[in-house]
């Protein structure tokens, strides 16, 4: 759980960059199965974090739009 808390403090841009790195590493045919599984798990966690970050930004935008009316 500590890993997830550390990732939450990163920006969505940083998390997306890491997802891109994971994708590149997983496409390397020389990667071992165990490492591939670890990367997959990390990627799934990052996707969930990014989803939450996007939802949070959408909520902020909606609030700002309502305040501007």
C-alpha positions as CSV (number, residue, x, y, z in Angstrom):
1,X,0.0,0.0,0.0
2,X,2.9,2.3,0.6
3,X,3.7,2.3,-3.2
4,X,0.2,3.4,-4.0
5,X,0.4,6.3,-1.6
6,X,3.7,7.4,-3.2
7,X,2.1,7.3,-6.7
8,X,-0.8,9.4,-5.6
9,X,1.4,12.4,-4.9
10,X,2.7,12.4,-8.5
11,X,1.0,14.4,-11.2
12,X,-1.1,12.8,-13.9
13,X,1.6,13.7,-16.4
14,X,4.2,11.8,-14.3
15,X,1.9,8.8,-13.9
16,X,1.2,8.8,-17.7
17,X,4.9,8.9,-18.4
18,X,5.5,5.9,-16.1
19,X,2.7,4.0,-17.9
20,X,4.4,4.7,-21.2
21,X,7.7,3.4,-19.7
22,X,5.9,0.3,-18.5
23,X,4.4,-0.3,-21.9
24,X,7.8,-0.1,-23.6
25,X,9.4,-2.5,-21.1
26,X,6.5,-5.0,-21.4
27,X,6.9,-5.0,-25.2
28,X,10.5,-6.0,-24.8
29,X,10.6,-9.7,-25.7
30,X,13.6,-10.4,-23.4
31,X,11.6,-9.4,-20.2
32,X,11.1,-12.2,-17.8
33,X,7.6,-13.3,-16.8
34,X,8.0,-12.3,-13.2
35,X,9.1,-8.8,-14.1
36,X,6.3,-8.5,-16.7
37,X,3.8,-9.4,-14.0
38,X,5.2,-6.8,-11.6
39,X,5.0,-4.2,-14.3
40,X,1.5,-5.2,-15.2
41,X,0.4,-4.8,-11.5
42,X,2.1,-1.4,-11.3
43,X,0.4,-0.4,-14.6
44,X,-3.0,-1.4,-13.3
45,X,-2.5,0.7,-10.1
46,X,-1.4,3.7,-12.2
47,X,-4.4,3.4,-14.4
48,X,-6.7,3.5,-11.4
49,X,-4.8,6.5,-10.0
50,X,-5.0,8.4,-13.3
51,X,-8.7,7.7,-13.5
52,X,-9.2,9.2,-10.1
53,X,-7.1,12.2,-10.9
54,X,-9.1,12.8,-14.1
55,X,-12.4,12.6,-12.2
56,X,-11.1,15.0,-9.6
57,X,-10.1,17.5,-12.3
58,X,-13.5,17.1,-14.0
59,X,-15.2,17.9,-10.6
60,X,-13.1,21.0,-10.2
61,X,-13.9,22.2,-13.7
62,X,-17.7,21.7,-13.0
63,X,-17.4,23.7,-9.8
64,X,-15.6,26.5,-11.6
65,X,-18.1,26.5,-14.4
66,X,-21.0,26.8,-11.9
67,X,-19.3,29.6,-10.0
68,X,-18.8,31.5,-13.3
69,X,-22.5,31.4,-14.1
